[in-house]
Amino acid sequence: MADTKPAGKQISYRPRPEVRQFLEENAVKTYRSVQGMMDYLMDKVIEMEKKGDLTIQ
């Protein structure tokens, strides 16, 4: 039987109302779920940080 445990710890995030609205509206536009939209945005933030375009403090 294969081990189906997730690789990492589940993260709980409760966005502010305006952030939730932004995520929901843009998720619909791009045919993603809200979680998919968060993953996409975080990928972009990580990419920008690696390039030096963004500094996370």
C-alpha positions as CSV (number, residue, x, y, z in Angstrom):
1,M,0.0,0.0,0.0
2,A,1.4,3.4,-1.0
3,D,2.0,6.1,1.5
4,T,-0.4,9.0,0.7
5,K,0.8,11.4,3.4
6,P,1.3,15.0,2.1
7,A,4.9,16.1,1.8
8,G,4.4,19.2,4.0
9,K,2.4,20.6,6.8
10,Q,-1.0,22.0,5.8
11,I,-1.1,25.8,6.1
12,S,-4.2,27.6,7.2
13,Y,-4.7,31.1,5.9
14,R,-7.7,33.3,6.4
15,P,-7.5,36.3,4.1
16,R,-9.0,39.7,4.7
17,P,-12.4,40.2,3.0
18,E,-10.8,42.3,0.2
19,V,-8.1,39.8,-0.4
20,R,-10.6,37.0,-0.5
21,Q,-12.7,38.9,-3.1
22,F,-9.6,39.6,-5.2
23,L,-8.7,35.9,-5.1
24,E,-12.2,34.7,-6.0
25,E,-12.6,37.1,-8.8
26,N,-9.2,36.4,-10.4
27,A,-9.6,32.6,-9.8
28,V,-12.8,32.7,-11.9
29,K,-11.1,34.7,-14.7
30,T,-8.2,32.3,-14.9
31,Y,-10.2,29.1,-14.4
32,R,-8.4,28.3,-11.2
33,S,-9.6,27.5,-7.6
34,V,-8.8,30.0,-4.9
35,Q,-6.1,27.6,-3.7
36,G,-4.7,27.4,-7.2
37,M,-4.7,31.2,-7.4
38,M,-2.8,31.4,-4.1
39,D,-0.3,28.8,-5.4
40,Y,0.2,30.8,-8.6
41,L,0.7,34.1,-6.8
42,M,3.2,32.5,-4.4
43,D,5.1,31.0,-7.3
44,K,5.4,34.5,-8.8
45,V,6.5,36.0,-5.5
46,I,9.2,33.3,-5.0
47,E,10.4,33.9,-8.6
48,M,10.6,37.7,-8.1
49,E,12.4,37.2,-4.8
50,K,15.0,34.9,-6.4
51,K,15.6,37.4,-9.2
52,G,16.0,40.2,-6.7
53,D,13.0,42.2,-7.9
54,L,11.4,41.8,-4.5
55,T,12.8,41.7,-1.0
56,I,10.6,40.0,1.6
57,Q,11.2,41.4,5.1
